[in-house]
């Protein structure tokens, strides 16, 4: 029952917030998101003490004649991402308190509705239900970007919509194909039935399913060469929309790859996995090199996100314990770090009316607290030891190395390139002497500290003591590997 509460609570909260004015809507959204977070902590407690996590889910017949059920389930894999979603939502809402949005009730209602859809994506254990939540998550972020985005938002948001919708239709095609191969006469969209059906197909059929579903997940992450919608969308979207996209929504793609695709078509993975890993690694190097030459801070972080997610995808495709666990830990860490970076860039943009790195400088001299928080978030992003980013990247590179030492060596360049573009951007913006734009830069306000302090605590805390994440995900990952057919390495 806890699983269905996690989905339904933000849905009803979004309806209640809808009628609020600018002040009441943001306060109500923060209140409801904190209550959802407390409910999530209770779910974490139940999963840790419950030997059989199936008791925490629910299965309600929905369209019985088609074998479709409203089936939600909790385990260590999806609970980690539910925790990520519900930890970040109050921070994202709080980060908007200094903003003034027209039709604030609609804005915060869309944010909470998106929270509902994201939690639904992670908890759904029925293929049709998974697809429904997948599509529902697209609706609120589309309107958030379209109504409150920046310059040229209509064209950029439409491109984003077409990309993601096209990928979703390919995924639906793959799910229907699998559904037709589940035991009849009454077929089923249950995830276990789809696993069994996919594993029983020949390599040609599995290859077809692989590409149908991989395209959807690759676009959502995004992976090279399906990434072209991302930099423009991240740059144009309002800051809170960018946080939702980068911190949480892209995890739908990596989660789908891990939960739905990898165990479902082992022969398809054996046939096409090397090409998929090659695309991920190409994306790592390509995006890192593009980030090095970026002049706009928001675009720099957008391209760095492509590099990070490429490493996560490569770790998942390696399909071993270290790679999968590293991917999950890095999904969590990346979500924390990237919304911290986008919030910091939003502060810079608000104070100076520019995101151009070359026009900044000397901010540390006039805003030392801001510079210190920025440095901690930045160090987590470049995976400095004793920060959260280090744990995930170390496990990822370990897992990829077990798959191929050469691929791990190339993928590992992301660590070096990431340090280059992030540290250089910090040097150019924070160090040196203040100029006309930065000499009056104000230090952090109480509200801004309230956003950054939890993020910094997570960055340092999980870097020093990652055991809660590892203990949560370890058994579920081992079960996923053991219940899947062996994946043949090239």
One Martini backbone bead per residue (centre of mass of N, CA, C, O) as a GRO file, in nm:
protein
  490
    1UNK     BB    1   0.053   0.065  -0.015
    2UNK     BB    2   0.291   0.265  -0.019
    3UNK     BB    3   0.319   0.287  -0.328
    4UNK     BB    4   0.043   0.428  -0.389
    5UNK     BB    5   0.093   0.675  -0.208
    6UNK     BB    6   0.342   0.788  -0.365
    7UNK     BB    7   0.158   0.855  -0.616
    8UNK     BB    8  -0.114   0.997  -0.509
    9UNK     BB    9  -0.027   1.238  -0.337
   10UNK     BB   10   0.089   1.436  -0.562
   11UNK     BB   11  -0.171   1.443  -0.724
   12UNK     BB   12  -0.357   1.577  -0.510
   13UNK     BB   13  -0.167   1.815  -0.457
   14UNK     BB   14  -0.187   1.940  -0.742
   15UNK     BB   15  -0.491   2.012  -0.713
   16UNK     BB   16  -0.466   2.200  -0.461
   17UNK     BB   17  -0.255   2.408  -0.588
   18UNK     BB   18  -0.398   2.524  -0.845
   19UNK     BB   19  -0.574   2.760  -0.679
   20UNK     BB   20  -0.336   2.920  -0.606
   21UNK     BB   21  -0.136   3.161  -0.529
   22UNK     BB   22   0.181   3.264  -0.522
   23UNK     BB   23   0.217   3.206  -0.213
   24UNK     BB   24   0.043   2.950  -0.150
   25UNK     BB   25   0.158   2.758  -0.368
   26UNK     BB   26   0.455   2.740  -0.272
   27UNK     BB   27   0.395   2.649   0.018
   28UNK     BB   28   0.227   2.399  -0.053
   29UNK     BB   29   0.441   2.256  -0.226
   30UNK     BB   30   0.646   2.228   0.003
   31UNK     BB   31   0.471   2.075   0.202
   32UNK     BB   32   0.401   1.827   0.019
   33UNK     BB   33   0.696   1.746  -0.048
   34UNK     BB   34   0.773   1.684   0.247
   35UNK     BB   35   0.563   1.464   0.298
   36UNK     BB   36   0.669   1.278   0.073
   37UNK     BB   37   0.947   1.242   0.202
   38UNK     BB   38   0.849   1.106   0.463
   39UNK     BB   39   0.717   0.867   0.313
   40UNK     BB   40   0.986   0.769   0.191
   41UNK     BB   41   1.135   0.704   0.454
   42UNK     BB   42   0.931   0.487   0.534
   43UNK     BB   43   0.983   0.306   0.289
   44UNK     BB   44   1.279   0.257   0.349
   45UNK     BB   45   1.233   0.118   0.619
   46UNK     BB   46   1.059  -0.118   0.511
   47UNK     BB   47   1.268  -0.235   0.310
   48UNK     BB   48   1.492  -0.293   0.528
   49UNK     BB   49   1.290  -0.489   0.716
   50UNK     BB   50   1.172  -0.636   0.465
   51UNK     BB   51   1.211  -0.948   0.327
   52UNK     BB   52   0.934  -0.890   0.151
   53UNK     BB   53   0.872  -0.644  -0.079
   54UNK     BB   54   0.594  -0.733  -0.211
   55UNK     BB   55   0.418  -0.629   0.037
   56UNK     BB   56   0.454  -0.310  -0.064
   57UNK     BB   57   0.273  -0.351  -0.289
   58UNK     BB   58   0.055  -0.352  -0.589
   59UNK     BB   59  -0.242  -0.529  -0.740
   60UNK     BB   60  -0.463  -0.396  -0.988
   61UNK     BB   61  -0.710  -0.440  -1.180
   62UNK     BB   62  -0.779  -0.290  -1.499
   63UNK     BB   63  -0.738  -0.454  -1.795
   64UNK     BB   64  -0.814  -0.773  -1.795
   65UNK     BB   65  -0.852  -0.851  -2.105
   66UNK     BB   66  -0.525  -0.748  -2.146
   67UNK     BB   67  -0.334  -0.785  -1.892
   68UNK     BB   68  -0.383  -0.518  -1.708
   69UNK     BB   69  -0.206  -0.364  -1.436
   70UNK     BB   70  -0.186  -0.196  -1.122
   71UNK     BB   71   0.161  -0.221  -1.080
   72UNK     BB   72   0.344  -0.195  -0.778
   73UNK     BB   73   0.703  -0.174  -0.678
   74UNK     BB   74   0.947  -0.240  -0.425
   75UNK     BB   75   1.302  -0.164  -0.430
   76UNK     BB   76   1.633  -0.079  -0.433
   77UNK     BB   77   1.625   0.053  -0.712
   78UNK     BB   78   1.362   0.238  -0.713
   79UNK     BB   79   1.391   0.372  -0.433
   80UNK     BB   80   1.636   0.548  -0.494
   81UNK     BB   81   1.476   0.725  -0.708
   82UNK     BB   82   1.254   0.816  -0.519
   83UNK     BB   83   1.439   0.958  -0.322
   84UNK     BB   84   1.556   1.155  -0.521
   85UNK     BB   85   1.294   1.292  -0.606
   86UNK     BB   86   1.195   1.365  -0.298
   87UNK     BB   87   1.449   1.534  -0.226
   88UNK     BB   88   1.451   1.746  -0.469
   89UNK     BB   89   1.171   1.885  -0.470
   90UNK     BB   90   1.196   2.079  -0.225
   91UNK     BB   91   1.447   2.221  -0.340
   92UNK     BB   92   1.320   2.324  -0.601
   93UNK     BB   93   1.094   2.485  -0.471
   94UNK     BB   94   1.275   2.663  -0.288
   95UNK     BB   95   1.439   2.792  -0.533
   96UNK     BB   96   1.160   2.960  -0.624
   97UNK     BB   97   1.094   3.187  -0.402
   98UNK     BB   98   1.239   3.435  -0.573
   99UNK     BB   99   1.025   3.389  -0.777
  100UNK     BB  100   0.804   3.506  -1.051
  101UNK     BB  101   0.501   3.353  -1.142
  102UNK     BB  102   0.281   3.312  -1.368
  103UNK     BB  103   0.060   3.114  -1.258
  104UNK     BB  104   0.159   2.954  -0.993
  105UNK     BB  105  -0.042   2.724  -0.954
  106UNK     BB  106   0.028   2.582  -1.221
  107UNK     BB  107   0.327   2.540  -1.181
  108UNK     BB  108   0.315   2.368  -0.911
  109UNK     BB  109   0.124   2.156  -1.021
  110UNK     BB  110   0.319   2.047  -1.239
  111UNK     BB  111   0.543   1.961  -1.049
  112UNK     BB  112   0.370   1.751  -0.887
  113UNK     BB  113   0.278   1.586  -1.130
  114UNK     BB  114   0.563   1.501  -1.208
  115UNK     BB  115   0.624   1.350  -0.953
  116UNK     BB  116   0.412   1.132  -0.994
  117UNK     BB  117   0.522   1.023  -1.267
  118UNK     BB  118   0.808   0.949  -1.174
  119UNK     BB  119   0.728   0.748  -0.955
  120UNK     BB  120   0.567   0.566  -1.149
  121UNK     BB  121   0.799   0.478  -1.330
  122UNK     BB  122   0.969   0.339  -1.095
  123UNK     BB  123   0.716   0.141  -0.986
  124UNK     BB  124   0.641   0.008  -1.238
  125UNK     BB  125   0.528  -0.354  -1.330
  126UNK     BB  126   0.386  -0.254  -1.600
  127UNK     BB  127   0.418  -0.182  -1.923
  128UNK     BB  128   0.172   0.004  -1.965
  129UNK     BB  129   0.208   0.176  -1.709
  130UNK     BB  130   0.490   0.275  -1.777
  131UNK     BB  131   0.403   0.427  -2.033
  132UNK     BB  132   0.204   0.622  -1.904
  133UNK     BB  133   0.404   0.762  -1.711
  134UNK     BB  134   0.607   0.845  -1.926
  135UNK     BB  135   0.405   1.043  -2.067
  136UNK     BB  136   0.317   1.214  -1.820
  137UNK     BB  137   0.604   1.344  -1.773
  138UNK     BB  138   0.595   1.526  -2.037
  139UNK     BB  139   0.369   1.734  -1.995
  140UNK     BB  140   0.468   1.933  -1.769
  141UNK     BB  141   0.751   2.005  -1.894
  142UNK     BB  142   0.641   2.128  -2.150
  143UNK     BB  143   0.483   2.366  -2.011
  144UNK     BB  144   0.712   2.485  -1.846
  145UNK     BB  145   0.887   2.557  -2.095
  146UNK     BB  146   0.671   2.713  -2.267
  147UNK     BB  147   0.562   2.930  -2.043
  148UNK     BB  148   0.869   2.981  -1.873
  149UNK     BB  149   1.065   3.032  -2.080
  150UNK     BB  150   1.270   3.149  -2.307
  151UNK     BB  151   1.407   3.205  -2.582
  152UNK     BB  152   1.261   3.019  -2.827
  153UNK     BB  153   1.070   2.801  -2.680
  154UNK     BB  154   0.878   2.680  -2.889
  155UNK     BB  155   1.083   2.539  -3.076
  156UNK     BB  156   1.247   2.380  -2.858
  157UNK     BB  157   1.006   2.231  -2.725
  158UNK     BB  158   0.909   2.086  -2.980
  159UNK     BB  159   1.163   1.922  -3.023
  160UNK     BB  160   1.153   1.774  -2.755
  161UNK     BB  161   0.874   1.644  -2.800
  162UNK     BB  162   0.938   1.484  -3.058
  163UNK     BB  163   1.165   1.315  -2.958
  164UNK     BB  164   1.023   1.177  -2.710
  165UNK     BB  165   0.773   1.068  -2.857
  166UNK     BB  166   0.916   0.889  -3.061
  167UNK     BB  167   1.052   0.706  -2.855
  168UNK     BB  168   0.789   0.608  -2.719
  169UNK     BB  169   0.672   0.460  -2.968
  170UNK     BB  170   0.894   0.251  -2.986
  171UNK     BB  171   0.846   0.130  -2.708
  172UNK     BB  172   0.555   0.041  -2.755
  173UNK     BB  173   0.621  -0.154  -2.981
  174UNK     BB  174   0.800  -0.343  -2.809
  175UNK     BB  175   0.583  -0.413  -2.593
  176UNK     BB  176   0.376  -0.537  -2.787
  177UNK     BB  177   0.554  -0.758  -2.899
  178UNK     BB  178   0.598  -0.895  -2.626
  179UNK     BB  179   0.301  -0.940  -2.549
  180UNK     BB  180   0.248  -1.141  -2.793
  181UNK     BB  181   0.473  -1.352  -2.644
  182UNK     BB  182   0.300  -1.418  -2.431
  183UNK     BB  183   0.110  -1.621  -2.277
  184UNK     BB  184  -0.175  -1.778  -2.372
  185UNK     BB  185  -0.460  -1.610  -2.446
  186UNK     BB  186  -0.372  -1.426  -2.197
  187UNK     BB  187  -0.201  -1.171  -2.194
  188UNK     BB  188   0.094  -0.978  -2.065
  189UNK     BB  189   0.252  -0.682  -1.891
  190UNK     BB  190   0.420  -0.817  -1.704
  191UNK     BB  191   0.748  -0.807  -1.634
  192UNK     BB  192   0.798  -1.118  -1.608
  193UNK     BB  193   0.659  -1.193  -1.875
  194UNK     BB  194   0.846  -1.017  -2.053
  195UNK     BB  195   1.106  -1.149  -1.982
  196UNK     BB  196   1.035  -1.436  -2.078
  197UNK     BB  197   0.965  -1.360  -2.368
  198UNK     BB  198   1.235  -1.229  -2.451
  199UNK     BB  199   1.427  -1.478  -2.375
  200UNK     BB  200   1.266  -1.672  -2.597
  201UNK     BB  201   1.389  -1.532  -2.826
  202UNK     BB  202   1.547  -1.455  -3.090
  203UNK     BB  203   1.792  -1.249  -3.206
  204UNK     BB  204   1.615  -1.086  -3.403
  205UNK     BB  205   1.386  -1.008  -3.206
  206UNK     BB  206   1.569  -0.885  -2.986
  207UNK     BB  207   1.685  -0.662  -3.166
  208UNK     BB  208   1.423  -0.515  -3.215
  209UNK     BB  209   1.364  -0.449  -2.917
  210UNK     BB  210   1.620  -0.305  -2.848
  211UNK     BB  211   1.582  -0.059  -3.046
  212UNK     BB  212   1.308   0.039  -2.954
  213UNK     BB  213   1.399   0.094  -2.648
  214UNK     BB  214   1.673   0.234  -2.675
  215UNK     BB  215   1.575   0.491  -2.812
  216UNK     BB  216   1.405   0.598  -2.579
  217UNK     BB  217   1.637   0.604  -2.365
  218UNK     BB  218   1.849   0.768  -2.527
  219UNK     BB  219   1.679   1.028  -2.552
  220UNK     BB  220   1.626   1.081  -2.245
  221UNK     BB  221   1.912   1.112  -2.121
  222UNK     BB  222   2.124   1.156  -2.345
  223UNK     BB  223   2.255   1.003  -2.633
  224UNK     BB  224   2.467   0.952  -2.860
  225UNK     BB  225   2.289   1.118  -3.130
  226UNK     BB  226   2.019   1.202  -2.922
  227UNK     BB  227   2.104   1.513  -2.792
  228UNK     BB  228   2.013   1.788  -2.943
  229UNK     BB  229   1.779   1.885  -2.743
  230UNK     BB  230   1.924   1.950  -2.467
  231UNK     BB  231   2.086   2.221  -2.454
  232UNK     BB  232   1.849   2.407  -2.533
  233UNK     BB  233   1.646   2.318  -2.316
  234UNK     BB  234   1.819   2.377  -2.063
  235UNK     BB  235   1.862   2.684  -2.135
  236UNK     BB  236   1.550   2.775  -2.172
  237UNK     BB  237   1.461   2.677  -1.927
  238UNK     BB  238   1.372   2.705  -1.636
  239UNK     BB  239   1.545   2.627  -1.367
  240UNK     BB  240   1.338   2.419  -1.254
  241UNK     BB  241   1.316   2.262  -1.520
  242UNK     BB  242   1.614   2.185  -1.542
  243UNK     BB  243   1.621   2.025  -1.279
  244UNK     BB  244   1.412   1.812  -1.360
  245UNK     BB  245   1.558   1.709  -1.610
  246UNK     BB  246   1.853   1.652  -1.488
  247UNK     BB  247   1.796   1.527  -1.197
  248UNK     BB  248   1.548   1.315  -1.300
  249UNK     BB  249   1.438   1.253  -1.594
  250UNK     BB  250   1.695   1.109  -1.714
  251UNK     BB  251   1.659   0.854  -1.519
  252UNK     BB  252   1.449   0.709  -1.690
  253UNK     BB  253   1.651   0.596  -1.899
  254UNK     BB  254   1.847   0.440  -1.712
  255UNK     BB  255   1.629   0.271  -1.574
  256UNK     BB  256   1.514   0.137  -1.827
  257UNK     BB  257   1.773  -0.006  -1.907
  258UNK     BB  258   1.800  -0.174  -1.644
  259UNK     BB  259   1.500  -0.291  -1.596
  260UNK     BB  260   1.385  -0.351  -1.903
  261UNK     BB  261   1.621  -0.434  -2.108
  262UNK     BB  262   1.859  -0.615  -2.005
  263UNK     BB  263   1.678  -0.874  -1.903
  264UNK     BB  264   1.503  -0.916  -2.179
  265UNK     BB  265   1.764  -0.909  -2.414
  266UNK     BB  266   2.045  -1.082  -2.419
  267UNK     BB  267   2.096  -1.123  -2.727
  268UNK     BB  268   2.072  -0.824  -2.804
  269UNK     BB  269   2.309  -0.734  -2.627
  270UNK     BB  270   2.525  -0.914  -2.755
  271UNK     BB  271   2.487  -0.781  -3.042
  272UNK     BB  272   2.452  -0.442  -2.951
  273UNK     BB  273   2.611  -0.347  -2.699
  274UNK     BB  274   2.884  -0.246  -2.821
  275UNK     BB  275   2.750  -0.011  -2.974
  276UNK     BB  276   2.623   0.129  -2.730
  277UNK     BB  277   2.889   0.179  -2.579
  278UNK     BB  278   3.020   0.344  -2.802
  279UNK     BB  279   2.814   0.576  -2.789
  280UNK     BB  280   2.866   0.650  -2.495
  281UNK     BB  281   3.172   0.715  -2.527
  282UNK     BB  282   3.150   0.925  -2.744
  283UNK     BB  283   2.972   1.115  -2.573
  284UNK     BB  284   3.177   1.174  -2.355
  285UNK     BB  285   3.394   1.310  -2.535
  286UNK     BB  286   3.225   1.508  -2.694
  287UNK     BB  287   3.092   1.666  -2.454
  288UNK     BB  288   3.355   1.745  -2.315
  289UNK     BB  289   3.474   1.911  -2.549
  290UNK     BB  290   3.239   2.111  -2.571
  291UNK     BB  291   3.255   2.216  -2.276
  292UNK     BB  292   3.539   2.350  -2.294
  293UNK     BB  293   3.417   2.583  -2.516
  294UNK     BB  294   3.221   2.712  -2.338
  295UNK     BB  295   3.055   3.030  -2.246
  296UNK     BB  296   2.801   2.909  -2.126
  297UNK     BB  297   2.715   2.782  -1.826
  298UNK     BB  298   2.460   2.614  -1.891
  299UNK     BB  299   2.582   2.459  -2.134
  300UNK     BB  300   2.814   2.330  -1.988
  301UNK     BB  301   2.634   2.156  -1.798
  302UNK     BB  302   2.479   2.011  -2.018
  303UNK     BB  303   2.728   1.863  -2.140
  304UNK     BB  304   2.821   1.727  -1.879
  305UNK     BB  305   2.567   1.550  -1.854
  306UNK     BB  306   2.620   1.376  -2.101
  307UNK     BB  307   2.882   1.252  -1.994
  308UNK     BB  308   2.770   1.123  -1.735
  309UNK     BB  309   2.547   0.945  -1.874
  310UNK     BB  310   2.741   0.779  -2.048
  311UNK     BB  311   2.878   0.635  -1.810
  312UNK     BB  312   2.625   0.505  -1.696
  313UNK     BB  313   2.548   0.341  -1.949
  314UNK     BB  314   2.809   0.175  -1.967
  315UNK     BB  315   2.773   0.036  -1.689
  316UNK     BB  316   2.508  -0.107  -1.758
  317UNK     BB  317   2.610  -0.261  -2.021
  318UNK     BB  318   2.817  -0.438  -1.864
  319UNK     BB  319   2.664  -0.616  -1.653
  320UNK     BB  320   2.759  -0.572  -1.344
  321UNK     BB  321   2.777  -0.507  -1.022
  322UNK     BB  322   2.952  -0.249  -1.035
  323UNK     BB  323   2.810  -0.107  -1.271
  324UNK     BB  324   2.520  -0.096  -1.149
  325UNK     BB  325   2.586   0.037  -0.878
  326UNK     BB  326   2.729   0.282  -0.994
  327UNK     BB  327   2.486   0.387  -1.154
  328UNK     BB  328   2.298   0.440  -0.915
  329UNK     BB  329   2.482   0.624  -0.749
  330UNK     BB  330   2.522   0.831  -0.986
  331UNK     BB  331   2.235   0.915  -1.020
  332UNK     BB  332   2.215   1.045  -0.744
  333UNK     BB  333   2.464   1.233  -0.756
  334UNK     BB  334   2.394   1.387  -1.014
  335UNK     BB  335   2.130   1.510  -0.915
  336UNK     BB  336   2.256   1.679  -0.690
  337UNK     BB  337   2.480   1.833  -0.850
  338UNK     BB  338   2.318   1.961  -1.091
  339UNK     BB  339   2.123   2.140  -0.923
  340UNK     BB  340   2.346   2.299  -0.791
  341UNK     BB  341   2.467   2.421  -1.050
  342UNK     BB  342   2.207   2.557  -1.161
  343UNK     BB  343   2.163   2.736  -0.915
  344UNK     BB  344   2.428   2.891  -0.930
  345UNK     BB  345   2.381   3.006  -1.213
  346UNK     BB  346   2.123   3.157  -1.136
  347UNK     BB  347   2.257   3.350  -0.939
  348UNK     BB  348   2.453   3.478  -1.137
  349UNK     BB  349   2.239   3.575  -1.342
  350UNK     BB  350   2.075   3.753  -1.143
  351UNK     BB  351   2.318   3.943  -1.050
  352UNK     BB  352   2.450   4.000  -1.370
  353UNK     BB  353   2.294   3.926  -1.644
  354UNK     BB  354   2.486   3.662  -1.686
  355UNK     BB  355   2.653   3.351  -1.842
  356UNK     BB  356   2.926   3.464  -1.917
  357UNK     BB  357   3.235   3.379  -1.819
  358UNK     BB  358   3.418   3.620  -1.927
  359UNK     BB  359   3.245   3.844  -1.748
  360UNK     BB  360   3.371   3.736  -1.505
  361UNK     BB  361   3.503   3.778  -1.168
  362UNK     BB  362   3.589   3.795  -0.826
  363UNK     BB  363   3.358   3.672  -0.639
  364UNK     BB  364   3.513   3.574  -0.386
  365UNK     BB  365   3.575   3.864  -0.268
  366UNK     BB  366   3.243   3.932  -0.226
  367UNK     BB  367   3.150   3.596  -0.207
  368UNK     BB  368   3.265   3.350  -0.015
  369UNK     BB  369   3.026   3.157   0.037
  370UNK     BB  370   2.951   3.103  -0.252
  371UNK     BB  371   3.231   2.991  -0.341
  372UNK     BB  372   3.233   2.750  -0.143
  373UNK     BB  373   2.979   2.605  -0.241
  374UNK     BB  374   3.063   2.580  -0.533
  375UNK     BB  375   3.317   2.405  -0.485
  376UNK     BB  376   3.177   2.158  -0.365
  377UNK     BB  377   2.994   2.094  -0.602
  378UNK     BB  378   3.220   2.072  -0.812
  379UNK     BB  379   3.380   1.837  -0.673
  380UNK     BB  380   3.151   1.635  -0.701
  381UNK     BB  381   3.136   1.646  -1.017
  382UNK     BB  382   3.465   1.555  -1.039
  383UNK     BB  383   3.524   1.324  -0.824
  384UNK     BB  384   3.623   1.372  -0.549
  385UNK     BB  385   3.741   1.249  -0.291
  386UNK     BB  386   3.479   1.249  -0.050
  387UNK     BB  387   3.262   1.243  -0.268
  388UNK     BB  388   2.987   1.133  -0.433
  389UNK     BB  389   3.117   1.106  -0.726
  390UNK     BB  390   3.340   0.893  -0.666
  391UNK     BB  391   3.185   0.632  -0.611
  392UNK     BB  392   3.042   0.597  -0.885
  393UNK     BB  393   3.291   0.621  -1.077
  394UNK     BB  394   3.454   0.389  -0.962
  395UNK     BB  395   3.244   0.164  -1.018
  396UNK     BB  396   3.210   0.212  -1.317
  397UNK     BB  397   3.507   0.170  -1.408
  398UNK     BB  398   3.523  -0.111  -1.294
  399UNK     BB  399   3.295  -0.239  -1.465
  400UNK     BB  400   3.413  -0.160  -1.744
  401UNK     BB  401   3.685  -0.307  -1.708
  402UNK     BB  402   3.558  -0.594  -1.703
  403UNK     BB  403   3.469  -0.562  -1.999
  404UNK     BB  404   3.694  -0.320  -2.084
  405UNK     BB  405   3.993  -0.164  -2.074
  406UNK     BB  406   3.973   0.029  -2.315
  407UNK     BB  407   3.701   0.160  -2.250
  408UNK     BB  408   3.782   0.259  -1.969
  409UNK     BB  409   4.010   0.447  -2.063
  410UNK     BB  410   3.831   0.633  -2.231
  411UNK     BB  411   3.611   0.701  -2.019
  412UNK     BB  412   3.822   0.822  -1.807
  413UNK     BB  413   3.858   1.102  -1.952
  414UNK     BB  414   3.617   1.246  -1.815
  415UNK     BB  415   3.767   1.325  -1.557
  416UNK     BB  416   3.974   1.516  -1.686
  417UNK     BB  417   3.782   1.698  -1.854
  418UNK     BB  418   3.603   1.784  -1.616
  419UNK     BB  419   3.826   1.931  -1.461
  420UNK     BB  420   3.891   2.139  -1.674
  421UNK     BB  421   3.608   2.287  -1.718
  422UNK     BB  422   3.535   2.340  -1.420
  423UNK     BB  423   3.792   2.480  -1.305
  424UNK     BB  424   3.810   2.701  -1.520
  425UNK     BB  425   3.536   2.829  -1.460
  426UNK     BB  426   3.601   2.901  -1.168
  427UNK     BB  427   3.843   3.079  -1.219
  428UNK     BB  428   3.695   3.290  -1.410
  429UNK     BB  429   3.457   3.362  -1.192
  430UNK     BB  430   3.598   3.370  -0.888
  431UNK     BB  431   3.862   3.477  -0.963
  432UNK     BB  432   4.033   3.749  -0.910
  433UNK     BB  433   3.901   4.049  -1.013
  434UNK     BB  434   3.666   4.256  -0.993
  435UNK     BB  435   3.404   4.393  -1.177
  436UNK     BB  436   3.135   4.561  -1.281
  437UNK     BB  437   2.947   4.302  -1.237
  438UNK     BB  438   3.091   4.179  -0.949
  439UNK     BB  439   3.133   4.404  -0.722
  440UNK     BB  440   2.802   4.369  -0.629
  441UNK     BB  441   2.803   4.090  -0.526
  442UNK     BB  442   2.601   3.897  -0.345
  443UNK     BB  443   2.556   3.707  -0.102
  444UNK     BB  444   2.398   3.477   0.057
  445UNK     BB  445   2.096   3.386   0.134
  446UNK     BB  446   1.883   3.213   0.324
  447UNK     BB  447   1.744   3.061   0.094
  448UNK     BB  448   2.006   2.967  -0.051
  449UNK     BB  449   2.115   2.807   0.189
  450UNK     BB  450   1.869   2.611   0.210
  451UNK     BB  451   1.950   2.475  -0.061
  452UNK     BB  452   2.270   2.412  -0.033
  453UNK     BB  453   2.311   2.255   0.231
  454UNK     BB  454   2.183   1.977   0.159
  455UNK     BB  455   2.369   1.925  -0.081
  456UNK     BB  456   2.639   1.931   0.074
  457UNK     BB  457   2.572   1.705   0.270
  458UNK     BB  458   2.542   1.488   0.050
  459UNK     BB  459   2.819   1.511  -0.082
  460UNK     BB  460   2.984   1.446   0.180
  461UNK     BB  461   2.829   1.215   0.319
  462UNK     BB  462   2.836   1.008   0.071
  463UNK     BB  463   3.147   1.016   0.041
  464UNK     BB  464   3.204   0.896   0.332
  465UNK     BB  465   2.891   0.743   0.352
  466UNK     BB  466   2.755   0.503   0.119
  467UNK     BB  467   2.603   0.259   0.255
  468UNK     BB  468   2.296   0.312   0.216
  469UNK     BB  469   2.308   0.274  -0.095
  470UNK     BB  470   2.449  -0.005  -0.112
  471UNK     BB  471   2.249  -0.166   0.068
  472UNK     BB  472   1.995  -0.111  -0.103
  473UNK     BB  473   2.105  -0.214  -0.400
  474UNK     BB  474   2.256  -0.486  -0.386
  475UNK     BB  475   2.032  -0.713  -0.373
  476UNK     BB  476   1.874  -0.621  -0.628
  477UNK     BB  477   2.104  -0.655  -0.830
  478UNK     BB  478   2.163  -0.955  -0.779
  479UNK     BB  479   1.881  -1.048  -0.860
  480UNK     BB  480   1.886  -0.941  -1.150
  481UNK     BB  481   2.129  -1.108  -1.244
  482UNK     BB  482   2.029  -1.398  -1.157
  483UNK     BB  483   1.745  -1.371  -1.332
  484UNK     BB  484   1.930  -1.353  -1.571
  485UNK     BB  485   2.068  -1.403  -1.846
  486UNK     BB  486   2.348  -1.441  -1.986
  487UNK     BB  487   2.587  -1.214  -2.105
  488UNK     BB  488   2.762  -1.186  -2.385
  489UNK     BB  489   3.083  -1.133  -2.444
  490UNK     BB  490   3.311  -1.019  -2.689
   0.00000   0.00000   0.00000
